Amino acid sequence: MRSRTLADLDRVVALGGGHGLGRVMSSLSSLGSRLTGIVTTTDNGGSTGRIRRSVGGIAWGDMRNCLNQLITEPSVASAMFEYRFSGSGELDGHNLGNLILRALDSLSVRPLEAMNLVRRLLKVDAELIPMSEDPVDLAAIDADGQPIHGEVNVDRMIKIPRELMLEPQVKATREALDAIAEADLIVIGPGSFFTSLMPLLLLKELATELRRSRAHIVYISNLGKELSVAAASLTLQDKLNMIEKQIGRPAINAAIVGPGVHLGEASSRLIIQRPLEAMDVPYRHDRELLRLALEDALQRMG
């Protein structure tokens, strides 16, 4: 029997937030509606944080960022969605896309349906699902036992936290659980480890679905150094161990890493290590090189 390729898969699910997930999804955009992204919604910084503090709701910034990277037909609508206000007034720094999505939410449209409405407007085939449709924040207990609240503050931690948690412990979006249950391939990362990847795994139902999944699971490592000092101190093996502890079983079938990553204990695993940097931004993945690395991982996992 020949090895499967990405084109053979019925459903690929990618987990993460912001720029990293957007890169993965844009590299796999040829899959169209067979591609699903499950997006972290704990951001409390920038325009997203200001909207949440003012009128509540989920964090839309990472979903908007992913959507922007999936737009294949630039239009007035796509330019409008990415427009950022400037000046000295209350709108300064706000992203119009975030405001549009929040407005739809205020009109009692489900957050997922709000995203679907905008996807149709922008002609994006891949599906984007918020990890939860309930407002939620990331929190931690630091190395000294002190509580830390909010994604921005967790990102500033110097030492690895004793514990990460969601406040409150919300339910995962039903469609996200269904997507994982139906997936042939699940991709985790790249992204800020504590603030883009771990929040998804802190959803108990989502972790349970990953534990039950029979799909191949691939971890994609960052190319640049983590901005979080605490996360930057983690080895590749540390990260894989933390992910698998949260899932509840040895779940990672392969890891894709750049040439500069020290493998250490992780060298006993299936590792796809090769140049992956984009020509324009070295700490971002080149879309074609990333797709080829995923194809290679799929072939070697059998």
Contacts in CASP RR format, 6 or more apart in sequence:
PFRMAT RR
TARGET T0000
AUTHOR 0000-0000-0000
METHOD contacts of the structure
MODEL  1
MRSRTLADLDRVVALGGGHGLGRVMSSLSSLGSRLTGIVTTTDNGGSTGR
IRRSVGGIAWGDMRNCLNQLITEPSVASAMFEYRFSGSGELDGHNLGNLI
LRALDSLSVRPLEAMNLVRRLLKVDAELIPMSEDPVDLAAIDADGQPIHG
EVNVDRMIKIPRELMLEPQVKATREALDAIAEADLIVIGPGSFFTSLMPL
LLLKELATELRRSRAHIVYISNLGKELSVAAASLTLQDKLNMIEKQIGRP
AINAAIVGPGVHLGEASSRLIIQRPLEAMDVPYRHDRELLRLALEDALQR
MG
3 298 0 8 1.000
3 299 0 8 1.000
3 302 0 8 1.000
4 184 0 8 1.000
4 298 0 8 1.000
4 302 0 8 1.000
5 295 0 8 1.000
5 298 0 8 1.000
5 299 0 8 1.000
6 12 0 8 1.000
6 28 0 8 1.000
6 31 0 8 1.000
6 185 0 8 1.000
6 291 0 8 1.000
6 294 0 8 1.000
6 295 0 8 1.000
6 298 0 8 1.000
7 31 0 8 1.000
9 31 0 8 1.000
9 34 0 8 1.000
9 184 0 8 1.000
9 185 0 8 1.000
10 34 0 8 1.000
10 182 0 8 1.000
10 184 0 8 1.000
11 34 0 8 1.000
11 35 0 8 1.000
11 36 0 8 1.000
11 179 0 8 1.000
11 182 0 8 1.000
11 183 0 8 1.000
11 184 0 8 1.000
11 185 0 8 1.000
12 28 0 8 1.000
12 31 0 8 1.000
12 34 0 8 1.000
12 35 0 8 1.000
12 36 0 8 1.000
12 183 0 8 1.000
12 184 0 8 1.000
12 185 0 8 1.000
12 186 0 8 1.000
12 187 0 8 1.000
13 36 0 8 1.000
13 37 0 8 1.000
13 38 0 8 1.000
13 179 0 8 1.000
13 180 0 8 1.000
13 183 0 8 1.000
13 185 0 8 1.000
13 186 0 8 1.000
13 187 0 8 1.000
13 215 0 8 1.000
14 21 0 8 1.000
14 24 0 8 1.000
14 25 0 8 1.000
14 28 0 8 1.000
14 35 0 8 1.000
14 36 0 8 1.000
14 37 0 8 1.000
14 38 0 8 1.000
14 186 0 8 1.000
14 187 0 8 1.000
14 188 0 8 1.000
14 189 0 8 1.000
15 21 0 8 1.000
15 37 0 8 1.000
15 38 0 8 1.000
15 186 0 8 1.000
15 187 0 8 1.000
15 188 0 8 1.000
15 189 0 8 1.000
15 197 0 8 1.000
15 200 0 8 1.000
16 37 0 8 1.000
16 38 0 8 1.000
16 39 0 8 1.000
16 40 0 8 1.000
16 62 0 8 1.000
16 188 0 8 1.000
16 189 0 8 1.000
16 191 0 8 1.000
16 196 0 8 1.000
16 197 0 8 1.000
16 200 0 8 1.000
17 39 0 8 1.000
17 40 0 8 1.000
17 62 0 8 1.000
17 65 0 8 1.000
17 66 0 8 1.000
17 191 0 8 1.000
17 196 0 8 1.000
17 197 0 8 1.000
18 39 0 8 1.000
18 40 0 8 1.000
18 61 0 8 1.000
18 62 0 8 1.000
18 65 0 8 1.000
18 66 0 8 1.000
18 191 0 8 1.000
18 196 0 8 1.000
19 65 0 8 1.000
19 69 0 8 1.000
19 191 0 8 1.000
19 284 0 8 1.000
20 189 0 8 1.000
20 190 0 8 1.000
20 191 0 8 1.000
20 196 0 8 1.000
20 284 0 8 1.000
20 285 0 8 1.000
21 37 0 8 1.000
21 39 0 8 1.000
21 62 0 8 1.000
21 66 0 8 1.000
21 189 0 8 1.000
21 191 0 8 1.000
21 196 0 8 1.000
22 65 0 8 1.000
22 66 0 8 1.000
22 69 0 8 1.000
22 70 0 8 1.000
23 69 0 8 1.000
23 190 0 8 1.000
23 284 0 8 1.000
23 285 0 8 1.000
23 287 0 8 1.000
23 290 0 8 1.000
24 187 0 8 1.000
24 189 0 8 1.000
24 190 0 8 1.000
24 220 0 8 1.000
24 285 0 8 1.000
24 290 0 8 1.000
25 35 0 8 1.000
25 37 0 8 1.000
25 66 0 8 1.000
25 69 0 8 1.000
25 70 0 8 1.000
25 126 0 8 1.000
26 69 0 8 1.000
26 70 0 8 1.000
26 287 0 8 1.000
27 285 0 8 1.000
27 287 0 8 1.000
27 288 0 8 1.000
27 290 0 8 1.000
27 291 0 8 1.000
27 294 0 8 1.000
28 35 0 8 1.000
28 126 0 8 1.000
28 291 0 8 1.000
28 294 0 8 1.000
29 35 0 8 1.000
29 70 0 8 1.000
29 72 0 8 1.000
29 125 0 8 1.000
29 126 0 8 1.000
31 126 0 8 1.000
32 125 0 8 1.000
32 126 0 8 1.000
33 125 0 8 1.000
33 126 0 8 1.000
33 127 0 8 1.000
35 125 0 8 1.000
35 126 0 8 1.000
35 127 0 8 1.000
36 126 0 8 1.000
36 127 0 8 1.000
36 128 0 8 1.000
36 129 0 8 1.000
36 179 0 8 1.000
36 183 0 8 1.000
37 66 0 8 1.000
37 126 0 8 1.000
37 127 0 8 1.000
37 128 0 8 1.000
37 129 0 8 1.000
37 179 0 8 1.000
38 129 0 8 1.000
38 130 0 8 1.000
38 131 0 8 1.000
38 173 0 8 1.000
38 176 0 8 1.000
38 179 0 8 1.000
38 180 0 8 1.000
38 200 0 8 1.000
38 206 0 8 1.000
39 62 0 8 1.000
39 63 0 8 1.000
39 66 0 8 1.000
39 128 0 8 1.000
39 129 0 8 1.000
39 130 0 8 1.000
39 131 0 8 1.000
40 59 0 8 1.000
40 62 0 8 1.000
40 131 0 8 1.000
40 195 0 8 1.000
40 196 0 8 1.000
40 197 0 8 1.000
40 199 0 8 1.000
40 200 0 8 1.000
41 58 0 8 1.000
41 59 0 8 1.000
41 60 0 8 1.000
41 62 0 8 1.000
41 63 0 8 1.000
41 130 0 8 1.000
41 131 0 8 1.000
41 132 0 8 1.000
41 136 0 8 1.000
41 199 0 8 1.000
42 59 0 8 1.000
42 136 0 8 1.000
42 137 0 8 1.000
42 138 0 8 1.000
42 150 0 8 1.000
42 151 0 8 1.000
42 166 0 8 1.000
42 195 0 8 1.000
42 199 0 8 1.000
43 49 0 8 1.000
43 59 0 8 1.000
43 61 0 8 1.000
43 62 0 8 1.000
43 151 0 8 1.000
43 195 0 8 1.000
44 52 0 8 1.000
44 53 0 8 1.000
44 59 0 8 1.000
44 137 0 8 1.000
44 150 0 8 1.000
44 151 0 8 1.000
44 152 0 8 1.000
45 151 0 8 1.000
45 152 0 8 1.000
46 93 0 8 1.000
47 61 0 8 1.000
47 84 0 8 1.000
47 93 0 8 1.000
47 94 0 8 1.000
47 95 0 8 1.000
47 98 0 8 1.000
48 59 0 8 1.000
48 60 0 8 1.000
48 61 0 8 1.000
48 98 0 8 1.000
49 59 0 8 1.000
50 94 0 8 1.000
51 57 0 8 1.000
51 60 0 8 1.000
51 94 0 8 1.000
51 98 0 8 1.000
51 99 0 8 1.000
51 102 0 8 1.000
52 58 0 8 1.000
52 59 0 8 1.000
52 135 0 8 1.000
55 102 0 8 1.000
55 106 0 8 1.000
56 135 0 8 1.000
57 102 0 8 1.000
57 105 0 8 1.000
57 135 0 8 1.000
58 105 0 8 1.000
58 111 0 8 1.000
58 130 0 8 1.000
58 132 0 8 1.000
58 133 0 8 1.000
58 134 0 8 1.000
58 135 0 8 1.000
58 136 0 8 1.000
60 97 0 8 1.000
60 98 0 8 1.000
60 101 0 8 1.000
60 102 0 8 1.000
61 95 0 8 1.000
61 98 0 8 1.000
62 196 0 8 1.000
63 101 0 8 1.000
63 115 0 8 1.000
63 128 0 8 1.000
63 130 0 8 1.000
64 81 0 8 1.000
64 82 0 8 1.000
64 95 0 8 1.000
64 97 0 8 1.000
64 98 0 8 1.000
64 101 0 8 1.000
66 128 0 8 1.000
67 81 0 8 1.000
67 115 0 8 1.000
67 118 0 8 1.000
67 119 0 8 1.000
67 122 0 8 1.000
67 124 0 8 1.000
67 128 0 8 1.000
68 78 0 8 1.000
68 81 0 8 1.000
68 82 0 8 1.000
70 124 0 8 1.000
70 126 0 8 1.000
70 128 0 8 1.000
71 78 0 8 1.000
71 122 0 8 1.000
71 123 0 8 1.000
71 124 0 8 1.000
72 123 0 8 1.000
72 124 0 8 1.000
73 122 0 8 1.000
73 123 0 8 1.000
75 122 0 8 1.000
77 121 0 8 1.000
77 122 0 8 1.000
78 122 0 8 1.000
80 96 0 8 1.000
80 97 0 8 1.000
81 96 0 8 1.000
81 97 0 8 1.000
81 100 0 8 1.000
81 118 0 8 1.000
81 122 0 8 1.000
82 95 0 8 1.000
82 96 0 8 1.000
82 97 0 8 1.000
83 95 0 8 1.000
83 96 0 8 1.000
83 97 0 8 1.000
84 93 0 8 1.000
84 94 0 8 1.000
84 95 0 8 1.000
84 96 0 8 1.000
85 91 0 8 1.000
85 92 0 8 1.000
85 93 0 8 1.000
85 94 0 8 1.000
85 95 0 8 1.000
85 96 0 8 1.000
86 92 0 8 1.000
86 93 0 8 1.000
97 118 0 8 1.000
100 118 0 8 1.000
101 111 0 8 1.000
101 114 0 8 1.000
101 115 0 8 1.000
101 118 0 8 1.000
104 113 0 8 1.000
104 114 0 8 1.000
104 117 0 8 1.000
104 118 0 8 1.000
105 111 0 8 1.000
105 114 0 8 1.000
109 117 0 8 1.000
110 133 0 8 1.000
111 130 0 8 1.000
111 133 0 8 1.000
112 129 0 8 1.000
112 130 0 8 1.000
112 133 0 8 1.000
112 173 0 8 1.000
112 175 0 8 1.000
115 128 0 8 1.000
115 129 0 8 1.000
115 130 0 8 1.000
119 127 0 8 1.000
119 128 0 8 1.000
127 179 0 8 1.000
129 173 0 8 1.000
129 175 0 8 1.000
129 176 0 8 1.000
129 179 0 8 1.000
130 173 0 8 1.000
130 176 0 8 1.000
131 172 0 8 1.000
131 173 0 8 1.000
131 176 0 8 1.000
131 199 0 8 1.000
131 200 0 8 1.000
131 203 0 8 1.000
131 206 0 8 1.000
132 170 0 8 1.000
132 171 0 8 1.000
132 172 0 8 1.000
132 173 0 8 1.000
132 203 0 8 1.000
133 173 0 8 1.000
134 168 0 8 1.000
134 170 0 8 1.000
134 171 0 8 1.000
135 170 0 8 1.000
136 166 0 8 1.000
136 167 0 8 1.000
136 168 0 8 1.000
136 170 0 8 1.000
136 199 0 8 1.000
137 149 0 8 1.000
137 150 0 8 1.000
137 151 0 8 1.000
137 166 0 8 1.000
137 167 0 8 1.000
138 150 0 8 1.000
138 151 0 8 1.000
138 154 0 8 1.000
138 164 0 8 1.000
138 165 0 8 1.000
138 166 0 8 1.000
138 167 0 8 1.000
138 194 0 8 1.000
138 195 0 8 1.000
138 199 0 8 1.000
138 202 0 8 1.000
139 147 0 8 1.000
139 148 0 8 1.000
139 149 0 8 1.000
139 150 0 8 1.000
139 154 0 8 1.000
139 164 0 8 1.000
139 165 0 8 1.000
139 166 0 8 1.000
139 167 0 8 1.000
140 147 0 8 1.000
140 148 0 8 1.000
140 154 0 8 1.000
140 157 0 8 1.000
140 161 0 8 1.000
140 162 0 8 1.000
140 163 0 8 1.000
140 164 0 8 1.000
140 165 0 8 1.000
140 194 0 8 1.000
141 147 0 8 1.000
141 148 0 8 1.000
141 161 0 8 1.000
141 162 0 8 1.000
141 163 0 8 1.000
141 165 0 8 1.000
142 148 0 8 1.000
142 157 0 8 1.000
142 159 0 8 1.000
142 161 0 8 1.000
142 162 0 8 1.000
143 159 0 8 1.000
143 160 0 8 1.000
143 161 0 8 1.000
143 162 0 8 1.000
145 162 0 8 1.000
148 154 0 8 1.000
148 157 0 8 1.000
148 161 0 8 1.000
149 167 0 8 1.000
151 195 0 8 1.000
151 199 0 8 1.000
154 161 0 8 1.000
154 164 0 8 1.000
154 194 0 8 1.000
154 195 0 8 1.000
154 228 0 8 1.000
155 192 0 8 1.000
155 194 0 8 1.000
155 195 0 8 1.000
155 227 0 8 1.000
155 228 0 8 1.000
156 228 0 8 1.000
157 194 0 8 1.000
157 228 0 8 1.000
157 229 0 8 1.000
157 230 0 8 1.000
158 229 0 8 1.000
158 230 0 8 1.000
159 230 0 8 1.000
159 233 0 8 1.000
160 230 0 8 1.000
160 233 0 8 1.000
160 234 0 8 1.000
161 194 0 8 1.000
161 230 0 8 1.000
164 194 0 8 1.000
164 198 0 8 1.000
164 199 0 8 1.000
164 202 0 8 1.000
165 202 0 8 1.000
166 199 0 8 1.000
166 202 0 8 1.000
166 203 0 8 1.000
169 204 0 8 1.000
170 203 0 8 1.000
171 203 0 8 1.000
171 205 0 8 1.000
172 203 0 8 1.000
172 205 0 8 1.000
172 206 0 8 1.000
172 209 0 8 1.000
176 206 0 8 1.000
177 205 0 8 1.000
177 206 0 8 1.000
177 209 0 8 1.000
180 186 0 8 1.000
180 206 0 8 1.000
180 209 0 8 1.000
180 210 0 8 1.000
180 213 0 8 1.000
180 215 0 8 1.000
181 209 0 8 1.000
181 212 0 8 1.000
181 213 0 8 1.000
183 213 0 8 1.000
183 215 0 8 1.000
184 215 0 8 1.000
184 216 0 8 1.000
185 215 0 8 1.000
185 216 0 8 1.000
185 217 0 8 1.000
185 218 0 8 1.000
185 294 0 8 1.000
185 298 0 8 1.000
186 210 0 8 1.000
186 213 0 8 1.000
186 215 0 8 1.000
186 216 0 8 1.000
186 217 0 8 1.000
186 218 0 8 1.000
187 217 0 8 1.000
187 218 0 8 1.000
187 219 0 8 1.000
187 220 0 8 1.000
187 294 0 8 1.000
188 197 0 8 1.000
188 217 0 8 1.000
188 218 0 8 1.000
188 219 0 8 1.000
188 220 0 8 1.000
188 243 0 8 1.000
188 252 0 8 1.000
189 196 0 8 1.000
189 197 0 8 1.000
189 219 0 8 1.000
189 220 0 8 1.000
189 221 0 8 1.000
190 220 0 8 1.000
190 221 0 8 1.000
190 222 0 8 1.000
190 223 0 8 1.000
190 285 0 8 1.000
191 197 0 8 1.000
191 222 0 8 1.000
192 226 0 8 1.000
192 227 0 8 1.000
192 228 0 8 1.000
192 231 0 8 1.000
193 222 0 8 1.000
193 226 0 8 1.000
193 228 0 8 1.000
193 231 0 8 1.000
193 234 0 8 1.000
193 239 0 8 1.000
193 242 0 8 1.000
194 228 0 8 1.000
194 230 0 8 1.000
194 231 0 8 1.000
195 228 0 8 1.000
197 243 0 8 1.000
198 242 0 8 1.000
198 246 0 8 1.000
200 206 0 8 1.000
201 207 0 8 1.000
201 210 0 8 1.000
201 243 0 8 1.000
201 246 0 8 1.000
201 247 0 8 1.000
202 246 0 8 1.000
207 246 0 8 1.000
207 247 0 8 1.000
207 248 0 8 1.000
210 217 0 8 1.000
210 247 0 8 1.000
210 251 0 8 1.000
211 247 0 8 1.000
211 248 0 8 1.000
211 249 0 8 1.000
211 251 0 8 1.000
213 251 0 8 1.000
216 253 0 8 1.000
216 254 0 8 1.000
216 297 0 8 1.000
216 298 0 8 1.000
216 301 0 8 1.000
217 251 0 8 1.000
217 252 0 8 1.000
217 253 0 8 1.000
218 252 0 8 1.000
218 253 0 8 1.000
218 254 0 8 1.000
218 255 0 8 1.000
218 256 0 8 1.000
218 294 0 8 1.000
218 297 0 8 1.000
219 239 0 8 1.000
219 240 0 8 1.000
219 243 0 8 1.000
219 252 0 8 1.000
219 254 0 8 1.000
219 255 0 8 1.000
219 256 0 8 1.000
220 255 0 8 1.000
220 256 0 8 1.000
220 285 0 8 1.000
220 290 0 8 1.000
221 236 0 8 1.000
221 239 0 8 1.000
221 255 0 8 1.000
221 256 0 8 1.000
221 257 0 8 1.000
221 258 0 8 1.000
221 261 0 8 1.000
222 283 0 8 1.000
223 258 0 8 1.000
223 276 0 8 1.000
223 277 0 8 1.000
223 282 0 8 1.000
223 283 0 8 1.000
223 284 0 8 1.000
223 285 0 8 1.000
224 282 0 8 1.000
224 283 0 8 1.000
225 232 0 8 1.000
226 232 0 8 1.000
226 234 0 8 1.000
234 242 0 8 1.000
235 262 0 8 1.000
235 264 0 8 1.000
235 265 0 8 1.000
235 266 0 8 1.000
236 255 0 8 1.000
236 257 0 8 1.000
236 261 0 8 1.000
236 262 0 8 1.000
236 263 0 8 1.000
236 264 0 8 1.000
236 266 0 8 1.000
237 264 0 8 1.000
237 265 0 8 1.000
237 266 0 8 1.000
240 252 0 8 1.000
240 255 0 8 1.000
240 266 0 8 1.000
240 269 0 8 1.000
243 251 0 8 1.000
243 252 0 8 1.000
244 250 0 8 1.000
244 251 0 8 1.000
244 252 0 8 1.000
252 269 0 8 1.000
253 270 0 8 1.000
253 297 0 8 1.000
253 301 0 8 1.000
254 269 0 8 1.000
254 270 0 8 1.000
254 271 0 8 1.000
254 272 0 8 1.000
254 297 0 8 1.000
254 300 0 8 1.000
254 301 0 8 1.000
255 266 0 8 1.000
255 269 0 8 1.000
255 270 0 8 1.000
255 271 0 8 1.000
255 272 0 8 1.000
256 271 0 8 1.000
256 272 0 8 1.000
256 273 0 8 1.000
256 276 0 8 1.000
256 290 0 8 1.000
256 293 0 8 1.000
256 294 0 8 1.000
256 297 0 8 1.000
257 263 0 8 1.000
257 271 0 8 1.000
257 272 0 8 1.000
257 273 0 8 1.000
258 273 0 8 1.000
258 274 0 8 1.000
258 275 0 8 1.000
258 276 0 8 1.000
258 277 0 8 1.000
259 273 0 8 1.000
259 274 0 8 1.000
259 275 0 8 1.000
261 273 0 8 1.000
263 271 0 8 1.000
263 273 0 8 1.000
270 297 0 8 1.000
270 300 0 8 1.000
270 301 0 8 1.000
272 293 0 8 1.000
272 296 0 8 1.000
272 297 0 8 1.000
272 300 0 8 1.000
274 289 0 8 1.000
274 293 0 8 1.000
275 289 0 8 1.000
276 285 0 8 1.000
276 286 0 8 1.000
276 289 0 8 1.000
276 290 0 8 1.000
276 293 0 8 1.000
277 283 0 8 1.000
277 284 0 8 1.000
277 285 0 8 1.000
277 286 0 8 1.000
277 289 0 8 1.000
278 284 0 8 1.000
278 285 0 8 1.000
278 286 0 8 1.000
278 287 0 8 1.000
279 286 0 8 1.000
END
